[in-house]
Amino acid sequence: MGMFDKILGKELTNTDISEDEYYSLSVNEAYKDSNGEGNKMILLEPRAYSESQQIADHLKKRNTIVVNLKRVTPEQAKRIVDFLTGTLYAIGGNMQKLGSGIFLCTPKNINVQGKMTDEEDKKIRSKNDENE
């Protein structure tokens, strides 16, 4: 049993989650599938700002969410991030950027170790270092 499995308190089998589920769940489908038990990791690609509340509902049920914002406009993405930031603040959770337009949202009961660095962040840091 791996460390992640120990955190969840169960051993996962190949039949628990198919590879297609990671990429095919819309926010609405994931919302319908959620039974409120928590301890799930849900990967979502919202297509509109109106799906923000459903993502927040997953967080309130103590599920970890990876949000890919590449299917929404930059304005909608900013509004979604703002909404989720407020939700995470209210529940004591945390948000971490994994890449361009991809965020890890964790409720209070999940601790994340380490940090992902973005290529854009590296470029900005190296520019700042050159200017000093």
BAMARVO-486858 format. One record per residue (C-alpha): x, y, z. Coordinates in Angstrom, 1 decimal, decimal comma. Layout:
! residues N
      c1      c2      c3
       X       Y       Z
...
END
This chain:
! residues 132
      c1      c2      c3
     0,0     0,0     0,0
     1,5     3,4    -1,0
     1,7     6,5     1,0
    -1,2     8,2    -0,9
    -3,3     5,1    -0,3
    -2,5     5,2     3,4
    -3,6     8,8     3,6
    -6,9     7,8     2,0
    -7,1     4,8     4,3
    -7,7     2,3     1,6
    -5,9     0,5    -1,2
    -6,9     1,5    -4,7
    -7,3    -1,1    -7,4
    -7,2    -0,7   -11,2
   -10,9    -1,0   -11,3
   -11,6     1,9    -8,9
   -10,8     4,7   -11,4
   -10,5     4,2   -15,1
    -8,1     6,4   -17,1
   -10,9     7,9   -19,1
   -12,6     9,2   -15,9
    -9,7    11,6   -15,3
   -10,3    13,4   -18,6
   -14,0    12,9   -19,2
   -15,7    14,3   -16,1
   -17,3    17,6   -16,6
   -18,1    19,7   -13,5
   -21,7    18,6   -13,7
   -20,9    14,9   -13,9
   -18,5    15,1   -11,0
   -21,1    17,0    -9,0
   -23,7    14,3    -9,6
   -21,2    11,5    -8,7
   -20,1    13,1    -5,5
   -21,7    11,5    -2,4
   -20,2    13,8     0,2
   -17,8    11,3     1,7
   -14,7    13,5     1,0
   -11,2    12,1     0,4
   -11,5    12,2    -3,3
    -9,3    13,9    -5,8
   -11,4    15,3    -8,7
   -10,0    16,7   -11,9
   -12,2    19,3   -13,5
   -12,3    21,5   -16,6
   -15,0    24,1   -16,2
   -16,4    25,7   -19,3
   -18,0    28,7   -17,7
   -17,9    30,8   -14,6
   -21,3    29,5   -13,6
   -19,7    26,1   -12,7
   -17,6    27,8    -9,8
   -20,3    27,1    -7,2
   -20,3    23,3    -8,0
   -16,5    23,3    -7,7
   -16,8    25,1    -4,3
   -19,3    22,5    -3,2
   -16,8    19,7    -3,8
   -14,3    21,6    -1,6
   -16,9    22,0     1,1
   -17,3    18,2     1,1
   -13,5    18,0     1,7
   -12,5    16,8    -1,7
    -9,3    17,8    -3,4
    -9,8    19,5    -6,8
    -7,4    20,0    -9,7
    -8,9    22,7   -11,9
    -7,8    23,1   -15,5
    -8,9    26,6   -16,7
    -7,8    26,2   -20,3
   -11,3    25,9   -21,6
   -12,5    29,3   -20,3
   -11,6    32,8   -21,3
    -8,9    34,6   -19,3
   -11,6    36,9   -17,7
   -13,7    33,8   -16,6
   -10,6    32,1   -15,4
    -9,7    35,1   -13,2
   -13,3    35,2   -11,8
   -13,2    31,4   -11,1
    -9,8    31,7    -9,3
   -11,2    34,7    -7,2
   -14,3    32,7    -6,3
   -12,4    29,6    -5,3
    -9,8    31,7    -3,4
   -12,7    33,1    -1,3
   -14,1    29,6    -0,8
   -10,7    28,2     0,3
   -10,2    31,1     2,7
   -13,6    30,4     4,3
   -12,9    26,6     4,7
    -9,2    27,1     5,7
    -8,0    25,4     2,5
    -5,2    26,2     0,1
    -4,6    26,8    -3,6
    -1,4    26,0    -5,5
    -0,6    26,7    -9,1
     0,6    23,6   -10,9
     1,1    25,1   -14,3
    -0,4    27,6   -16,7
    -4,1    27,6   -15,9
    -4,0    24,6   -13,7
    -4,6    24,8   -10,0
    -4,6    22,4    -7,0
    -7,3    23,3    -4,5
    -7,2    21,4    -1,2
    -9,5    21,6     1,8
    -8,2    22,0     5,4
    -7,8    18,3     5,9
    -5,2    17,8     3,1
    -1,5    18,9     3,5
     0,5    19,4     0,3
     4,3    19,2     0,5
     6,5    20,9    -2,1
     5,7    23,4    -4,7
     5,5    23,4    -8,5
     7,5    26,1   -10,3
     6,1    27,6   -13,5
     8,4    28,4   -16,4
     7,0    32,0   -16,4
     7,9    32,4   -12,7
    11,4    31,2   -13,5
    11,8    33,8   -16,2
    10,5    36,6   -14,0
    12,9    35,6   -11,2
    15,9    35,4   -13,5
    15,0    38,8   -15,0
    14,8    40,3   -11,4
    18,1    38,7   -10,6
    19,7    40,2   -13,7
    18,4    43,7   -12,8
    19,8    43,6    -9,3
END
